Amino acid sequence: MLDVEKLVLVDGNSIAYRAFFALPLLNNEKGVYTNAVYGFTTMILKILEDEKPTHMLVAFDAGKTTFRHETYKEYKGKREKTPPELSEQLPVMRDLLKAFNIPYFEVENYEADDIIGTLSLQGAKQENLDVKIYTGDKDLLQLVTDKVHVALTRKGITNVDTYDLKMVDEKYGITPMQIIDMKGLMGDSSDNIPGVPGVGEKTALKLLKQYETVEGVYEHIYEVSGKKLKEKLESNQEQALMSKQLATIMLDAPVSLTFEDLVLGEPHQHELKELFKELEFASLLDRIGVDEGSEKEEMEELDVQLVTEVTDNMLQSPSALVVEALDENYHQAEVIGLSIANSNGVFFIPSEVAIASHSFQTWAADASKEKYIFNAKRAVVSLGWKDVLLDGVCFDVQIASYLIDPSASSHEMGDIAKRKQSLRVQSDEVVYGKGKKRHVPNQEELAQHLGRKAAAILDLKDDLEQELIENSQLELFKHLEMPLSVILGRMEKNGISVDQEELKKMGESLVERLNEMEEKIHKLAGVEFNINSPKQLGEVLFEKLNLPAIKKTKTGYSTSADVLEKLKDEHEMIPTILHYRQLGKLNSTYIEGLLKVVHKQTGKIHTIFNQAITQTGRLSSTEPNLQNIPIRLEEGRKIRHAFVPEKEKSFILAADYSQIELRVLAHISQDENLKQAFTDEMDVHKKTAMDVFGVSGDEVTDQMRRTAKAVNFGIVYGISDYGLSQNLDITRKEAKTFIDRYFESYPGVKDYMENVVEEAREKGYVTTMLNRRRYLPELTSRNFNQRSFAERTAMNTPIQGSAADIIKKAMVDMAETLEKENMESKLLLQVHDELIFEVPEQELEKMKKLVPKVMEDAVKLDVPLTADVAYGDTWYDAK
């Protein structure tokens, strides 16, 4: 007896749409939307794990028009245009399928349903093959047979109901083939199939149980009871028959595939891993079972000298220097070794030897001794914790690579060397392992790894520098990013003081509030239960209180934030639960979380500023993220109370740019109306509200201003009508009207948007005011979805990137000014458009004037660049 094989057919468009609308809009660090891709990938993984198919195919629609439009041109005519945020993700899904080694297919003039119908019929004819279809479209239930089952997605992404012949009968009381007759009679609003007006599912099923088919109904039309129903049927006979035809899935579409083409192969693990990393699907990496060891490769051994004493011939100028700290958080990591490469050779120096050497310390601190490095900031901080000053760093390979192409998937040493065809360098993950499996290899292996890094840095430097010159980016590199790396290193090493007792008091207060709220929730519910248990909460809300269940999960009812938001007017307990969750997260993530990362030696928090991650040039903050402390809730804002000056009689001073991205937009676009608004010091959101709503200044309401603000900032980020409709909770039509009126009011902005895209299409990239580049090869893609994402990116990158450049320039200028003026004030943090300082009392008046002047003079714009300054005893008081 042959083993039964399994063919799984997936309705790609249906699953993609389901995933997009089931999950909130997500994007990775590069700004690429990923929510639909994430949901789609989760479903694919579930199918592979649950079904273990031998054969598989994902079918997609080929285009908007099909042969059905020849019968009825209004077919699917009422469907809203696919949101660009989803369209942009469809090509990524195909890339994922290629990496999974899963076949996918589309046929011009046919729908995915027709491909699935054709292959399901062919599969059902195979003796040893079972067929299962995954879809969110009930139309495909017509394909159910004794050998073909349909898994129909419910609310959410991966929850499905599997239909066989018995379940179709239990659900509808008809056979699968009668589904098309049911659609012929009742129509389908989602596909704009008209059916018979006034005939719903209940009536259609009743007629089909009596007369079996649409044709049977009309053959016995004289028997149909009810004068009105009979009249409706009689006057719409042709429409009913046409509707049945439209609902019928083709079983003989021109599908040029054999069953050998559908055999499921082994996934391409490396490609999958790289895609998951790029998409930031960290939680899914373990599920694909990538074998890290498979990346190891044999490499010719490099001549690296292991030394026990630092000698002068090692300390040449220039030299490549590697300072290796094993832990990801280098503020808490031990330096495990150093390597130097220069014209005299490649040397490995054990960390204890280098740090104890007076010769090495003198060389490291000598600004005249040129050093090439990878991630200068990390080296500055790592040596700084050992009281070794590092100066004279004139070239950072990581920053150079990042400036040359910020869209590259990685700027790690091994990846840069591979891209530039330099000396091969194994990834740190392969050498050290990851997570709990991280380990320090033996000294010979460590010497080889660090030596290869140093040799590669030396080899790469000239080529990377030449690329920077050709790109007109040497100025940006030398006078902005390189000095900034040292400034960031000093900021990180200095850290920011926190009042741990204040944090603990806040935590205690939050716990008291949470207990009070828990009692209130239990009282309103009439029963005690674990509020943090989605299962128990779901049972209380949807069974005991009988609230409408919006979404279900594997384990029961969904109680996610978006579900509760929709129910907050249904019961007075819901707003309390939402607030309870917010306070709970504040306590666990920001009170307990911050207390965990206070450095034991300094009593401060030392964040890490990432300089080479975002494609726009923005800095990000991790371990912990001090740029993301929630400030919408007063309880969240109060967390800033705990951030205090290190020294007595000092203050925290905060200075932030006012609407910098809109000012940059006014400068770049040269729109006269927008420039005038800033020149006249108008409230630009009020001005936009006046223009968009056609009202006078006195008539602008708070709601109008909020809407205008969303439109203003939405334009900067290339927002679509769909995105704006989601932000404002309005229809897409209303959102489109707002955007159209905006462009009527600011025609220069519209011209800029069009011109920058055209220019980028010609050059292949866009630039910021300081010549930061972002390459957009997708602008010339034949794929509309890829092009549209690239166009949106072309519009907003020069604005966001220029704003990032300006605050970076302000940081460099500010550091130079403080050093020149011999001042004690210190720059502590950068949070988006804001700089945070610690200022001694005697310098306060000077800093209140100096900081905004330096920030406003950082870059010259055609509109005023303004910075607001405040100060206080804590970060909270400074805001």
Helices and strands as residue ranges (DSSP letters): E 5-11, H 12-22, H 35-51, E 55-59, H 68-71, H 84-87, H 90-100, E 104-105, H 112-124, E 129-135, G 138-143, E 148-153, E 160-163, H 165-172, G 176-178, H 179-186, H 201-211, H 214-219, G 221-223, H 227-235, H 237-247, H 269-279, H 282-285, G 286-288, G 292-295, E 304-306, G 312-314, E 319-325, E 335-342, E 345-349, H 351-356, H 358-365, E 371-373, H 376-384, E 393-396, H 397-404, H 413-419, H 428-432, G 435-437, H 443-470, H 474-476, I 477-481, H 482-494, E 496-498, H 500-525, H 534-539, I 540-544, E 552-553, E 556-557, H 561-567, H 573-585, I 586-592, H 593-596, E 604-605, E 608-610, E 620-622, H 634-637, G 638-642, E 643-644, E 650-657, H 660-669, H 672-679, H 684-693, G 697-699, H 702-716, H 721-728, H 732-745, H 747-763, E 765-767, E 773-775, G 777-780, H 784-820, E 826-831, E 834-840, G 841-843, H 844-856, E 867-872, H 875-878
